[in-house]
Amino acid sequence: MQLKISTDQILATREMILNEITKKIFSLLLLLLSYNNTNISGMIIRKSSLPIIKYDRFYQKEIDNILMSQNYSIVLNKLMNKNSTIATNILQMQSEALKNTYQEIKTDWITQRIDNFNPNDKREFEQRYMSNLEFYNNSGLAFLKIGGEKEISKSRIGNTMNPFQIWAKKYGAACFYLEHRFFGASQPFEDHSMESYKYLTVNQALADIKNFIVQMNEMFFLDIEKPRWILFGGSYGGALAAWFREMNEELTIAAIVSSAVVQAEVDYYDYTKNLEYVLKEENAPCAETIRLSIKALIEKTYTVDGRAELGKVFNMCEPFTEPPIAKDIQFFLANILYTFGGYIQYAGGCRLPDVSYFCDLITD
């Protein structure tokens, strides 16, 4: 017997399937949106003339060898994996952070200029930093962790299970943690107007770091002829550390960074290509479900009714304007996309459940 199915029936069935898939994705997205974390850097530097060492995986002895070297610039790419010493310590680090009050850590402030490049602009703000001198033995060695796009916390330089602290104890280093301007308590302005954001730049942040090191040398290391500063950072903070080392060889001896995007690219779609690859390798039906759902989401942004539905499902504070503003749509879809990206990027390594768990939620 031959079945006759009209085009309308096919389209109706397709719409029904997509609606069911989309509902499931909507539910999952509402659970995962808190994991979204997008880092953007707008600076490209020249190829470094400094020696650089790159590791996909590294262990304690490799860091020991590097820290015992003199005047060596390094960039380390850490890959968290189940066999990594650092990865297996993460849960212990989190537990330690919960029970430790970090009484040895001091919180202080230094005065910075709002505009580091305009001598006529005398405005200033207070930038927060933390210091931990528990292990310092007058070695002249200083570790500086560069704050990125969030406020600083004591656990980052006080947790004794943290590699940063393990090395500080071993080599007698003083530890510092500098908060990035416009984040946490380091606010140049009381309000965040568009006008104020012109001072939120990579170059201003790098100048802040330089001023900080100069001031710390005068405050803590007057008896040291040339303090040895090693910068640490991850992601955007890691990029700042690498750039600073490149631009200020006279003030630092090394930069140890993780996942540092040191060369910005416009329209970097390779990131999403890799997400697609990971999903397909892990669970092809899961990847296809996500593809169809995002396609359905995009299609709903094309119509008034579709945008209204999205506003309700995602409990938006304000509905899309009509006619819609292109950047509003773009920002909305980018947040959806990077919800998936953030989960896949940070899955495993004792942080989030792995991708198989993520896909089970979608295809269940």
Secondary structure as GFF3:
##gff-version 3
##sequence-region A 1 364
A	DSSP	alpha_helix	7	32	.	.	.	ID=ss1
A	DSSP	three_ten_helix	33	35	.	.	.	ID=ss2
A	DSSP	alpha_helix	60	67	.	.	.	ID=ss3
A	DSSP	alpha_helix	85	99	.	.	.	ID=ss4
A	DSSP	beta_strand	105	113	.	.	.	ID=ss5
A	DSSP	beta_strand	124	132	.	.	.	ID=ss6
A	DSSP	beta_strand	141	146	.	.	.	ID=ss7
A	DSSP	alpha_helix	155	158	.	.	.	ID=ss8
A	DSSP	alpha_helix	163	171	.	.	.	ID=ss9
A	DSSP	beta_strand	174	178	.	.	.	ID=ss10
A	DSSP	three_ten_helix	196	199	.	.	.	ID=ss11
A	DSSP	alpha_helix	202	220	.	.	.	ID=ss12
A	DSSP	beta_strand	228	234	.	.	.	ID=ss13
A	DSSP	alpha_helix	236	247	.	.	.	ID=ss14
A	DSSP	beta_strand	254	258	.	.	.	ID=ss15
A	DSSP	alpha_helix	270	282	.	.	.	ID=ss16
A	DSSP	alpha_helix	284	300	.	.	.	ID=ss17
A	DSSP	alpha_helix	304	313	.	.	.	ID=ss18
A	DSSP	alpha_helix	326	346	.	.	.	ID=ss19
A	DSSP	alpha_helix	355	363	.	.	.	ID=ss20
###
